[in-house]
Amino acid sequence: MSRKNYSNITVRPYEEQDLEKITAIWNESFGSKLSPEQAASFFSAQIYCGAAEFKGEVSGVYILRSGSSGTVAKAVYAVAKAVRGKGVGRVMAEHSLFIAKRKGFTVLELENVAASNRAALALYNKLGFESKNTDDEGRIVFCHRL
């Protein structure tokens, strides 16, 4: 099996000029209605906010925040519908593992992963995440030791 080439995807810290696009991706992915002001406050309050570009176009966003213990980071990913399945989520997840470790965390946790999201479940398993538990709504928590 050959490894896919993800050279057309880059992840970098988000910049103010990305705000409109990453807010739209976030709102689309989670059904939220963040206003531009709310989004600016939300994304800038995170430990890290990454913007993913696919072929030069902002197509994904992820956030890292600190968990309750201070050694656990929590990540949330959002990928534009138009580029799902093209590796943007994988590259953001790999990037978040690197950033979380660099910031001194020992565990990266993913919360509220829908059990019906088979693509995400397969990806997180391939990247070495382990499922920790499932809540009553069928959402799974994944952990990865760094």
Backbone as JSON, one array per atom type, in Angstrom:
{
  "sequence": "MSRKNYSNITVRPYEEQDLEKITAIWNESFGSKLSPEQAASFFSAQIYCGAAEFKGEVSGVYILRSGSSGTVAKAVYAVAKAVRGKGVGRVMAEHSLFIAKRKGFTVLELENVAASNRAALALYNKLGFESKNTDDEGRIVFCHRL",
  "N": [[0.84, -1.18, 0.0], [0.63, 2.15, -0.9], [1.75, 5.29, 0.43], [-0.18, 8.19, 0.77], [0.28, 11.36, -0.84], [0.58, 14.35, 0.74], [1.42, 16.88, 0.09], [0.14, 19.09, -0.86], [-1.15, 20.25, 1.2], [-1.01, 22.41, 3.91], [-0.37, 23.46, 7.28], [-0.71, 26.11, 9.5], [-0.24, 28.72, 11.99], [-3.29, 30.41, 12.68], [-4.28, 33.47, 11.14], [-5.36, 36.91, 11.36], [-6.57, 37.6, 8.93], [-7.67, 35.18, 8.15], [-9.95, 34.8, 9.53], [-12.71, 35.11, 8.69], [-13.05, 32.93, 6.92], [-12.29, 30.64, 8.49], [-14.18, 30.82, 10.48], [-16.55, 30.38, 9.05], [-16.1, 27.72, 8.26], [-15.98, 26.45, 10.76], [-18.57, 27.03, 11.77], [-20.12, 25.72, 9.82], [-19.31, 23.07, 10.22], [-20.06, 22.48, 12.85], [-22.59, 23.42, 13.21], [-22.9, 25.79, 14.47], [-23.28, 29.3, 15.29], [-21.34, 31.39, 15.29], [-20.58, 34.76, 15.58], [-18.62, 37.25, 13.79], [-17.24, 38.74, 15.77], [-17.49, 37.12, 18.07], [-16.17, 34.86, 17.13], [-13.56, 35.83, 16.71], [-12.78, 36.34, 19.34], [-13.05, 33.76, 20.45], [-11.28, 32.06, 18.89], [-8.8, 33.33, 19.29], [-8.45, 32.96, 21.98], [-7.54, 30.43, 22.41], [-5.01, 27.92, 23.15], [-3.64, 27.22, 20.91], [-4.37, 27.85, 17.54], [-4.9, 26.51, 14.51], [-4.73, 26.99, 11.0], [-5.62, 25.28, 8.16], [-4.46, 24.82, 4.91], [-5.54, 23.87, 1.74], [-4.3, 23.27, -1.31], [-3.59, 25.98, -1.34], [-5.83, 27.32, -0.37], [-7.69, 28.28, 2.46], [-8.99, 25.69, 4.26], [-9.55, 24.26, 6.51], [-9.66, 24.14, 10.11], [-8.23, 24.02, 13.34], [-8.34, 23.73, 16.91], [-6.44, 23.96, 19.92], [-6.69, 23.37, 23.32], [-6.22, 23.66, 26.86], [-6.6, 20.88, 29.01], [-8.24, 19.76, 32.04], [-6.22, 18.9, 33.81], [-3.82, 20.11, 33.16], [-1.74, 18.76, 31.99], [-2.91, 17.56, 29.92], [-3.93, 18.11, 26.66], [-6.59, 19.33, 24.66], [-8.13, 18.78, 21.57], [-9.89, 20.06, 18.74], [-11.23, 19.6, 15.56], [-12.09, 20.98, 12.37], [-13.23, 20.62, 9.12], [-13.68, 21.89, 5.88], [-16.57, 21.09, 4.04], [-16.28, 20.69, 1.28], [-13.72, 19.66, 0.9], [-13.43, 17.38, 2.36], [-12.12, 14.17, 3.08], [-9.81, 14.4, 1.65], [-7.45, 14.51, 3.03], [-7.0, 16.68, 4.68], [-7.94, 16.7, 7.35], [-6.33, 14.66, 8.45], [-3.72, 15.78, 8.22], [-4.02, 18.03, 9.85], [-4.53, 16.74, 12.32], [-2.1, 15.33, 12.73], [-0.4, 17.53, 12.87], [-1.41, 18.78, 15.17], [-0.72, 16.94, 17.13], [2.06, 17.21, 17.15], [2.32, 19.96, 17.88], [1.05, 20.0, 20.41], [2.74, 18.31, 21.89], [5.12, 19.79, 21.7], [4.39, 21.97, 23.22], [4.47, 20.95, 25.73], [2.58, 19.15, 26.69], [1.35, 15.92, 27.74], [-0.59, 14.23, 26.89], [-2.96, 14.03, 24.27], [-6.27, 14.78, 23.78], [-9.34, 13.98, 22.26], [-12.56, 15.06, 22.16], [-16.07, 14.26, 22.06], [-16.42, 12.91, 19.58], [-18.34, 11.84, 17.01], [-19.86, 8.69, 16.95], [-20.89, 7.84, 14.58], [-19.31, 8.96, 12.67], [-17.49, 7.62, 10.63], [-15.19, 7.97, 9.05], [-13.59, 9.72, 10.56], [-13.22, 8.15, 12.87], [-11.74, 5.99, 11.82], [-9.45, 7.36, 10.94], [-8.41, 8.45, 13.38], [-7.81, 6.1, 14.76], [-5.82, 5.03, 13.04], [-3.84, 6.89, 13.47], [-3.01, 6.32, 15.99], [-4.56, 6.98, 18.2], [-6.5, 6.13, 21.07], [-9.66, 4.82, 21.94], [-11.42, 6.09, 24.67], [-13.83, 6.31, 26.13], [-17.43, 6.14, 25.68], [-20.17, 8.32, 25.44], [-23.65, 8.78, 26.48], [-24.87, 9.74, 24.2], [-23.6, 8.59, 22.11], [-21.12, 9.59, 21.51], [-17.61, 9.65, 21.26], [-14.64, 9.64, 23.25], [-11.31, 10.18, 22.53], [-7.86, 9.37, 23.14], [-4.39, 10.17, 23.01], [-1.17, 9.33, 23.8], [1.63, 11.41, 24.21]],
  "CA": [[0.0, 0.0, 0.0], [1.45, 3.36, -0.96], [1.35, 6.41, 1.27], [-0.68, 9.33, 0.0], [1.09, 12.57, -0.83], [-0.19, 15.47, 1.28], [2.22, 18.08, -0.09], [-0.72, 20.22, -1.21], [-1.81, 20.68, 2.43], [-0.13, 22.99, 4.93], [-1.04, 23.97, 8.48], [0.04, 27.22, 10.08], [-1.07, 29.47, 12.95], [-4.26, 31.24, 11.98], [-4.02, 34.91, 11.11], [-6.6, 37.68, 11.37], [-7.21, 37.55, 7.61], [-8.32, 33.88, 8.01], [-11.08, 34.72, 10.45], [-14.0, 34.88, 8.02], [-13.07, 31.58, 6.36], [-12.3, 29.6, 9.53], [-15.48, 30.9, 11.17], [-17.53, 29.7, 8.2], [-15.83, 26.28, 8.34], [-16.39, 26.04, 12.11], [-20.03, 27.07, 11.85], [-20.62, 24.67, 8.94], [-18.99, 21.76, 10.8], [-20.69, 22.24, 14.16], [-23.93, 23.99, 13.26], [-22.89, 26.94, 15.38], [-23.54, 30.59, 14.64], [-20.42, 32.38, 15.83], [-20.46, 36.03, 14.86], [-17.2, 37.58, 13.63], [-16.68, 39.17, 17.05], [-17.39, 35.93, 18.92], [-15.14, 33.99, 16.56], [-12.25, 36.43, 16.99], [-12.5, 36.11, 20.76], [-12.93, 32.32, 20.66], [-10.06, 31.5, 18.3], [-7.61, 33.93, 19.89], [-8.34, 32.52, 23.37], [-7.04, 29.05, 22.47], [-3.56, 27.74, 23.27], [-3.17, 27.25, 19.53], [-5.4, 27.74, 16.52], [-4.24, 26.27, 13.24], [-5.48, 27.09, 9.75], [-5.1, 24.34, 7.16], [-4.67, 25.23, 3.51], [-5.53, 22.83, 0.72], [-4.02, 23.94, -2.59], [-3.51, 27.42, -1.13], [-7.1, 27.87, 0.11], [-8.0, 27.86, 3.83], [-10.0, 24.64, 4.14], [-9.73, 23.6, 7.79], [-9.22, 24.85, 11.3], [-8.27, 23.24, 14.58], [-7.96, 24.44, 18.13], [-5.89, 23.23, 21.07], [-6.91, 24.03, 24.6], [-5.72, 22.88, 27.98], [-7.57, 20.1, 29.77], [-8.34, 20.09, 33.47], [-5.04, 18.56, 34.6], [-2.66, 20.89, 32.77], [-0.86, 17.93, 31.16], [-3.74, 17.06, 28.84], [-4.44, 19.08, 25.69], [-7.8, 18.88, 23.95], [-8.17, 19.29, 20.21], [-11.13, 19.99, 17.95], [-10.92, 19.82, 14.15], [-13.2, 21.26, 11.46], [-12.77, 20.6, 7.73], [-14.71, 22.33, 4.94], [-17.22, 19.95, 3.38], [-15.79, 20.53, -0.09], [-12.42, 18.97, 0.83], [-13.39, 16.21, 3.24], [-11.61, 12.97, 2.43], [-8.61, 14.74, 0.86], [-6.27, 14.49, 3.89], [-6.87, 17.88, 5.51], [-8.1, 16.29, 8.75], [-5.13, 13.91, 8.84], [-2.59, 16.69, 8.38], [-4.27, 18.82, 11.07], [-4.35, 15.88, 13.5], [-0.66, 15.13, 12.9], [0.16, 18.82, 13.3], [-1.81, 19.03, 16.56], [0.1, 16.07, 17.99], [3.36, 17.86, 17.22], [2.21, 21.21, 18.64], [0.73, 19.68, 21.8], [3.98, 17.81, 22.51], [6.05, 20.92, 21.8], [3.93, 22.85, 24.29], [4.69, 20.28, 27.01], [1.5, 18.25, 27.1], [1.7, 14.5, 27.67], [-1.72, 13.52, 26.29], [-3.89, 14.81, 23.45], [-7.59, 14.19, 23.89], [-10.38, 14.43, 21.33], [-13.86, 14.82, 22.77], [-17.3, 14.39, 21.28], [-16.31, 12.37, 18.22], [-19.57, 11.09, 16.75], [-19.64, 7.29, 16.61], [-21.32, 7.67, 13.19], [-18.31, 9.57, 11.78], [-16.58, 6.49, 10.39], [-13.91, 8.45, 8.51], [-12.8, 10.24, 11.69], [-12.85, 7.01, 13.73], [-10.65, 5.26, 11.14], [-8.26, 8.21, 10.96], [-7.84, 8.53, 14.73], [-7.2, 4.79, 15.05], [-4.58, 4.93, 12.26], [-2.84, 7.79, 14.05], [-2.61, 5.83, 17.31], [-5.46, 7.38, 19.28], [-7.26, 5.03, 21.65], [-10.95, 5.28, 22.46], [-11.42, 6.08, 26.13], [-15.19, 5.97, 26.53], [-18.51, 6.64, 24.85], [-21.24, 8.86, 26.27], [-25.01, 8.31, 26.17], [-25.28, 10.22, 22.88], [-22.8, 7.91, 21.1], [-19.91, 10.35, 21.2], [-16.44, 8.95, 21.79], [-13.46, 10.4, 23.65], [-10.07, 9.52, 22.12], [-6.64, 9.87, 23.77], [-3.12, 9.8, 22.4], [-0.02, 9.72, 24.63], [2.63, 12.13, 23.41]],
  "C": [[0.89, 1.24, 0.0], [0.87, 4.46, -0.07], [0.91, 7.56, 0.38], [0.26, 10.53, 0.16], [0.2, 13.73, -0.37], [0.56, 16.79, 1.12], [1.39, 19.3, -0.46], [-1.49, 20.76, 0.0], [-0.77, 21.23, 3.4], [-0.99, 23.45, 6.1], [-0.12, 25.01, 9.09], [-0.83, 27.89, 11.13], [-2.06, 30.34, 12.17], [-3.88, 32.7, 12.12], [-5.36, 35.64, 11.02], [-7.33, 37.61, 10.02], [-7.92, 36.23, 7.34], [-9.67, 33.82, 8.71], [-12.41, 34.43, 9.77], [-14.12, 33.44, 7.54], [-13.13, 30.51, 7.46], [-13.6, 29.64, 10.33], [-16.55, 30.19, 10.36], [-17.35, 28.19, 8.27], [-16.3, 25.75, 9.69], [-17.91, 25.97, 12.2], [-20.67, 25.97, 11.01], [-20.46, 23.29, 9.6], [-19.8, 21.46, 12.05], [-22.09, 22.82, 14.28], [-24.03, 25.16, 14.22], [-23.11, 28.21, 14.58], [-22.65, 31.66, 15.25], [-20.43, 33.63, 14.95], [-18.97, 36.31, 14.65], [-16.54, 37.99, 14.94], [-16.49, 37.99, 18.0], [-16.26, 35.03, 18.44], [-13.75, 34.54, 16.86], [-11.85, 36.18, 18.43], [-12.23, 34.62, 21.03], [-11.6, 31.78, 20.15], [-8.79, 32.06, 18.94], [-7.41, 33.49, 21.34], [-7.74, 31.11, 23.52], [-5.52, 29.04, 22.65], [-2.93, 27.79, 21.88], [-4.39, 27.14, 18.63], [-4.69, 27.63, 15.18], [-5.2, 26.39, 12.07], [-4.82, 26.14, 8.76], [-5.44, 24.86, 5.77], [-4.57, 24.0, 2.62], [-5.41, 23.53, -0.63], [-4.11, 25.46, -2.46], [-4.76, 28.09, -0.59], [-7.36, 27.37, 1.54], [-9.21, 26.92, 3.78], [-10.24, 23.88, 5.44], [-9.21, 24.46, 8.91], [-9.2, 23.86, 12.46], [-7.84, 24.12, 15.73], [-7.35, 23.45, 19.11], [-6.21, 24.05, 22.3], [-6.43, 23.1, 25.7], [-6.87, 22.14, 28.65], [-7.48, 20.46, 31.24], [-7.06, 19.84, 34.25], [-3.82, 19.42, 34.29], [-1.65, 20.09, 31.96], [-1.6, 17.35, 29.96], [-4.19, 18.22, 27.96], [-5.66, 18.48, 25.02], [-7.82, 19.56, 22.59], [-9.55, 19.12, 19.6], [-10.76, 20.38, 16.52], [-12.19, 20.12, 13.37], [-12.63, 21.36, 10.05], [-13.94, 21.03, 6.85], [-15.27, 21.11, 4.2], [-16.63, 19.66, 2.01], [-14.49, 19.74, -0.19], [-12.33, 17.79, 1.79], [-12.96, 14.99, 2.44], [-10.34, 13.2, 1.62], [-7.34, 14.82, 1.72], [-6.11, 15.7, 4.79], [-6.99, 17.53, 7.0], [-6.88, 15.54, 9.26], [-3.96, 14.84, 9.12], [-2.79, 17.57, 9.62], [-4.07, 17.98, 12.33], [-2.87, 15.64, 13.77], [0.01, 16.4, 13.42], [-0.18, 19.08, 14.76], [-1.04, 18.16, 17.54], [1.47, 16.69, 18.22], [3.31, 19.11, 18.11], [1.94, 20.93, 20.11], [1.98, 19.18, 22.54], [4.97, 18.94, 22.72], [5.67, 21.88, 22.93], [3.97, 22.18, 25.66], [3.57, 19.39, 27.5], [1.95, 16.8, 26.96], [0.6, 13.66, 27.03], [-2.5, 14.51, 25.42], [-5.21, 14.07, 23.45], [-8.53, 14.82, 22.87], [-11.72, 14.07, 21.95], [-14.96, 14.86, 21.73], [-17.17, 13.96, 19.83], [-17.55, 11.49, 18.0], [-19.24, 9.66, 16.32], [-20.04, 7.01, 15.15], [-20.32, 8.24, 12.19], [-17.2, 8.55, 11.51], [-15.21, 6.94, 9.86], [-13.02, 8.96, 9.64], [-12.34, 9.09, 12.59], [-11.68, 6.25, 13.12], [-9.36, 6.06, 11.2], [-7.62, 8.21, 12.34], [-7.21, 7.21, 15.14], [-5.88, 4.63, 14.31], [-3.47, 5.77, 12.87], [-2.44, 7.4, 15.48], [-3.44, 6.33, 18.47], [-6.19, 6.14, 19.78], [-8.57, 5.58, 22.17], [-10.97, 5.07, 23.97], [-12.79, 5.7, 26.66], [-16.18, 6.57, 25.54], [-19.61, 7.15, 25.76], [-22.6, 8.35, 25.81], [-25.49, 8.72, 24.79], [-24.45, 9.58, 21.77], [-21.56, 8.67, 20.68], [-18.74, 9.73, 21.96], [-15.35, 9.95, 22.17], [-12.24, 9.57, 23.25], [-8.89, 10.16, 22.82], [-5.43, 9.35, 23.01], [-2.01, 10.26, 23.34], [1.04, 10.33, 23.73], [4.04, 11.77, 23.83]]
}
